[in-house]
């Protein structure tokens, strides 16, 4: 008789322990704080932020397909998909300074075409229309038969609407790319 009571007591004990651990896990993961650290070309910490603008922080799971910039502006903070055009540019293009137009304003004259994102890792640098905030993460598909993930870190006077500009090491490399049509874009994160 004692062993049945002991077994029942152990079962209650472990069930309670599991519940407490689970609740602690839920509390710990729901109170996380996103962090952003950017380095300049010399790997010196240039910007550090421990808070993310709440309006850009979370994206609803629903995916919206849009066909105009007005629709895009009305669906901020949702996963948005659209079809557009992609071009390429180099940091040595005519009129280019070699510095990106979005924080952390990296100098890319050294041929660095990647950005190290805390969440997405090493990703390509894109220039976009100003309606897409700096720091937005965009999944690009159907680009020369491949897909990749990029981050908006630049602007350009000719980059309007559903056109993106992909940073290449030099302007000479962009000649063979030209302008690519029917490219799929999916905004996975709005801003930093």
Residue pairs with C-beta under 8 A, 6 or more apart in sequence:
33 50
33 51
34 50
34 51
34 52
34 57
34 118
35 48
35 49
35 50
35 118
36 47
36 48
36 49
36 50
36 52
36 118
36 192
37 45
37 47
37 48
37 118
38 45
38 46
38 47
38 48
38 103
38 104
38 106
39 45
39 46
39 104
39 116
40 46
40 104
40 106
40 107
41 106
41 107
41 108
41 110
41 112
46 104
47 103
47 104
49 192
52 192
53 191
53 192
55 76
55 77
56 77
56 133
56 135
56 189
56 190
56 191
56 192
58 77
59 77
59 78
59 79
59 187
59 188
59 189
59 190
60 77
60 78
60 79
61 79
62 78
62 79
63 78
63 79
63 80
63 81
63 186
64 71
64 75
64 78
64 79
64 80
64 81
65 80
65 81
65 82
66 72
66 75
66 80
66 81
66 82
67 82
69 129
69 131
69 161
69 162
72 80
72 82
72 131
72 132
73 131
76 190
77 190
79 186
79 187
79 188
80 186
80 187
81 184
81 185
81 186
81 187
82 162
82 185
83 162
83 182
83 183
83 184
83 185
84 161
84 162
84 163
84 164
84 183
84 185
85 162
85 163
85 164
85 179
85 180
85 181
85 183
86 140
86 143
86 163
86 164
86 165
86 166
86 179
86 180
86 183
87 163
87 164
87 165
87 166
87 174
87 177
87 178
87 179
87 180
88 165
88 166
88 167
88 168
88 173
88 174
88 177
89 96
89 127
89 156
89 165
89 166
89 167
89 168
89 171
89 174
90 96
90 167
90 168
90 169
90 170
90 171
90 172
90 173
90 174
91 98
91 108
91 109
91 111
91 167
91 170
92 98
92 109
92 170
92 171
93 171
93 174
94 171
98 107
98 108
98 109
99 105
99 106
99 107
99 108
100 106
100 108
100 125
100 153
100 154
101 127
101 134
101 153
101 154
101 155
101 156
102 134
102 135
102 152
102 153
102 154
102 155
103 134
103 135
103 192
106 112
106 115
106 153
108 125
108 167
111 169
111 170
113 124
113 125
113 167
113 168
113 169
114 122
114 123
114 124
114 125
115 122
115 123
115 124
115 125
115 151
115 153
116 122
117 123
117 137
117 151
119 137
119 189
120 137
120 149
120 151
123 137
123 148
123 149
123 150
123 151
124 140
124 148
124 149
124 150
124 151
124 166
124 167
125 150
125 151
125 153
125 154
125 166
125 167
126 138
126 140
126 150
126 151
126 152
126 153
126 154
126 164
126 165
126 166
126 167
127 152
127 153
127 154
127 155
127 156
127 159
127 164
127 165
127 167
128 136
128 138
128 152
128 154
128 155
128 159
128 164
128 165
129 159
129 160
129 161
129 162
129 163
130 155
132 138
132 152
132 187
132 190
133 152
133 190
133 191
133 192
134 152
134 153
134 191
134 192
135 151
135 152
135 153
135 189
135 191
135 192
136 151
136 152
136 187
136 189
136 190
136 191
137 149
137 150
137 151
137 187
137 188
137 189
138 149
138 150
138 151
138 152
138 164
138 185
138 186
138 187
138 188
139 147
139 148
139 149
139 150
139 184
139 185
139 186
139 188
140 147
140 148
140 149
140 150
140 164
140 166
140 183
140 184
140 185
141 147
141 183
141 184
141 185
141 186
142 182
142 183
142 184
143 166
143 180
143 183
144 177
144 180
149 188
150 164
150 166
154 165
154 167
156 165
158 165
159 165
162 185
164 183
164 185
166 177
168 174
168 177
